[in-house]
Amino acid sequence: MVIIGSGLGGLLCGNILSREGFSVCILEKQSRYGGNLQTFRRGGHTFETGVHYTGSLGPGQTLHRYWKYFGLMEALQLQQLDSDGFDIIGFPGGEFPLAQGFDNFIRQLLPFFPGGFDSLTKYTTRIREVVNAFPLYNLELPDGHKEHHYTGQSAVEFLNGFSRIMYSSGGIPLSSVLAGNNYLFGGDPVTPLHMTALISHSFISGAFRFIGGSTRIADLLVQKIQQAGGTIHTRQHVTAISRSNDIFTLSTASGEIFMADRVISGIHPAATLSMMPTEIIRPAYERRITGLKNTVSSFILYLSLKPGLFPYPNYNYYFHETHDPWNETGFRGEQWPGMFLLTTGCTQPGQEFAETATILTYMQYDETEPWHHTSSGDRGAAYLDFRQQKAERLLQLVFRRFTGLKNAISGMEISTPLTYRDYTGDPEGSLYGIQKNFHEPMLTSVMPRTKVPGFYFTGQNTNLHGLPGVTIGAVATCGEITGLEYLLKKIKNA
Ligand SMILES: Cc1cc2nc3c(=O)[nH]c(=O)nc-3n(C[C@H](O)[C@H](O)[C@H](O)COP(=O)(O)OP(=O)(O)OC[C@H]3O[C@@H](n4cnc5c(N)ncnc54)[C@H](O)[C@@H]3O)c2cc1C
């Protein structure tokens, strides 16, 4: 069996299937495995690339229950974010904590929205109700497709139902606060209700950073795959997939050939299908998948900080210049950036000062269109100039809130949509892959099983992005091969 891509999805599938006795070979285009789990070092500091925090890792919570089976829980060092505010949502005129624990979530927001008890109760009840309609989030077998009830509903409409409850001194509606961390799912108004509910539920249940970085997850998974006899080949960029007599042949850019009776693709479905001839894949299916819109891309600053100057915030900070967090993904020119997320790495428990800060905001891929034929390290002076100007503009906004940060910076790396396009292979450097759309829930979903016998998808485009979403997606993919009931039983008993 060949797995394309060594992101979390590919590695989890490799882990499950090698332990189940399958002969697993993972092909990864980069020189290192891990995809978005990779960290990088600059100025003596470690930076996350695609995992800043995760939800539901507390004992008994969804991700914890899954990751116990993968042997991750005993080996990872976690930093739980502040119970009374794992995310702080800021607007000009007010800052609001999103707290862990459902009752505490209500309790912490209530002083800002004194008339909002019923609304906040309705909000937490509703997101729990949505999660209960997704049995795999409770390690149960899917039944009756109750989830379809929510995939066709709008997240914006749900949250706008709370717009009459106002923070009186700033005129800020509760709906904007509840949508304040919608960067977590790409901030598009077509976002389905289930996405916001599953993701918010996960963080409210328990929000954590990985001490030392999330790359440890990839290291542990790779170790276990190798112990079970699986192999991982880096620098193997799959460029073509063909099939004859029930055997797949995968060619890589280095000229090597790999053959397998089963293939799991852990990369973007459009990129996968572009490598397959029309004899294998129906043109209508390819047209549907390649025609789907992707989530917006990002512009990110990775700041190295001087020691002892910037107090370590044990929370993430989201800032919005206006009260409409659903209207920011398309900002450009004078309007850009309009929002930012500031997050910090954690190097040890009880950390007093931050060693790094990462600032994330949206950027449309077409802003980098003039350089889309270039590759990393060779994009030219005009690109470097563009990047620098954008960085300065973003920092101006950040310094308005974090005045002390300016003097604490000792170094800066910058990434643009092109960086992520070339790093993960996601078209247009998209943050989270295919944009799920509540108007077309079925059309924007990719099933793990395809019409090609022996060919499967996994990764963030199948179930949902983010660590819990990709984990559950990997179990669903492997369940197609081993039997889902059998696999869930093993996971529950781990
Ligand atoms: C900036 C950013 C911040 C994020 N922050 C968070 C967060 O705080 N918390 C959270 O839970 N989630 C976060 N996410 C989302 C999360 O990182 C992803 O949903 C998840 O890691 C995706 O895993 P994956 O296995 O689907 O794909 P990826 O991690 O993208 O892995 C795909 C792998 O396939 C390889 N590949 C691609 N094409 C080929 C090819 N042709 N041949 C061989 N190999 C190939 C790539 O090199 C890569 O290693 C963030 C994402 C981004 C981009």
The ligand as a MOL file (V3000), in Angstrom:
LIG
                    3D

  0  0  0     0  0            999 V3000
M  V30 BEGIN CTAB
M  V30 COUNTS 53 58 0 0 0
M  V30 BEGIN ATOM
M  V30 1 C -1.0070 28.5840 8.6810 0
M  V30 2 C -1.8090 27.4460 9.2290 0
M  V30 3 C -2.1210 27.4250 10.5880 0
M  V30 4 C -2.8550 26.3680 11.1040 0
M  V30 5 N -3.0990 26.3300 12.4530 0
M  V30 6 C -3.7240 25.2550 12.9870 0
M  V30 7 C -3.8850 25.1350 14.3890 0
M  V30 8 O -3.4550 26.0050 15.1610 0
M  V30 9 N -4.5220 24.0380 14.8760 0
M  V30 10 C -4.9880 23.0410 14.0570 0
M  V30 11 O -5.5570 22.0500 14.5610 0
M  V30 12 N -4.8540 23.1320 12.7200 0
M  V30 13 C -4.2160 24.1980 12.1640 0
M  V30 14 N -4.0490 24.2700 10.8090 0
M  V30 15 C -4.6080 23.2070 9.9680 0
M  V30 16 C -3.7980 21.9190 10.0400 0
M  V30 17 O -2.4220 22.2150 10.0320 0
M  V30 18 C -4.1240 21.0320 8.8320 0
M  V30 19 O -5.5170 20.8720 8.7030 0
M  V30 20 C -3.5050 19.6440 8.8980 0
M  V30 21 O -2.2080 19.6490 9.4010 0
M  V30 22 C -3.5220 19.0480 7.4940 0
M  V30 23 O -2.9390 17.7680 7.4850 0
M  V30 24 P -2.9310 16.9240 6.1410 0
M  V30 25 O -2.3340 15.6060 6.4580 0
M  V30 26 O -4.2680 16.9340 5.5100 0
M  V30 27 O -2.0290 17.7280 5.0810 0
M  V30 28 P -0.6000 18.4180 5.0870 0
M  V30 29 O -0.1000 18.7030 6.4420 0
M  V30 30 O -0.7160 19.5390 4.1150 0
M  V30 31 O 0.3450 17.3010 4.4610 0
M  V30 32 C 0.3830 17.0040 3.0970 0
M  V30 33 C 1.7590 16.4130 2.8100 0
M  V30 34 O 1.7630 15.9380 1.4660 0
M  V30 35 C 2.9980 16.3070 0.8530 0
M  V30 36 N 2.7620 16.3190 -0.5970 0
M  V30 37 C 2.0090 17.2180 -1.3070 0
M  V30 38 N 2.0170 16.8770 -2.6190 0
M  V30 39 C 2.7780 15.7550 -2.7350 0
M  V30 40 C 3.1580 14.9250 -3.8370 0
M  V30 41 N 2.7230 15.1620 -5.0940 0
M  V30 42 N 3.9670 13.8430 -3.6020 0
M  V30 43 C 4.3960 13.5560 -2.3370 0
M  V30 44 N 4.0640 14.3220 -1.2510 0
M  V30 45 C 3.2600 15.3940 -1.4520 0
M  V30 46 C 3.2980 17.6780 1.4530 0
M  V30 47 O 4.6660 18.0040 1.3200 0
M  V30 48 C 2.8740 17.4560 2.9050 0
M  V30 49 O 3.9380 16.9170 3.6700 0
M  V30 50 C -3.3180 25.3210 10.2570 0
M  V30 51 C -3.0000 25.3400 8.9020 0
M  V30 52 C -2.2530 26.3850 8.3850 0
M  V30 53 C -1.8940 26.3820 6.9160 0
M  V30 END ATOM
M  V30 BEGIN BOND
M  V30 1 1 1 2
M  V30 2 1 2 3
M  V30 3 2 2 52
M  V30 4 2 3 4
M  V30 5 1 4 5
M  V30 6 1 4 50
M  V30 7 2 5 6
M  V30 8 1 6 7
M  V30 9 1 6 13
M  V30 10 2 7 8
M  V30 11 1 7 9
M  V30 12 1 9 10
M  V30 13 2 10 11
M  V30 14 1 10 12
M  V30 15 2 12 13
M  V30 16 1 13 14
M  V30 17 1 14 15
M  V30 18 1 14 50
M  V30 19 1 15 16
M  V30 20 1 16 17
M  V30 21 1 16 18
M  V30 22 1 18 19
M  V30 23 1 18 20
M  V30 24 1 20 21
M  V30 25 1 20 22
M  V30 26 1 22 23
M  V30 27 1 23 24
M  V30 28 2 24 25
M  V30 29 1 24 26
M  V30 30 1 24 27
M  V30 31 1 27 28
M  V30 32 2 28 29
M  V30 33 1 28 30
M  V30 34 1 28 31
M  V30 35 1 31 32
M  V30 36 1 32 33
M  V30 37 1 33 34
M  V30 38 1 33 48
M  V30 39 1 34 35
M  V30 40 1 35 36
M  V30 41 1 35 46
M  V30 42 1 36 37
M  V30 43 1 36 45
M  V30 44 2 37 38
M  V30 45 1 38 39
M  V30 46 1 39 40
M  V30 47 2 39 45
M  V30 48 1 40 41
M  V30 49 2 40 42
M  V30 50 1 42 43
M  V30 51 2 43 44
M  V30 52 1 44 45
M  V30 53 1 46 47
M  V30 54 1 46 48
M  V30 55 1 48 49
M  V30 56 2 50 51
M  V30 57 1 51 52
M  V30 58 1 52 53
M  V30 END BOND
M  V30 END CTAB
M  END
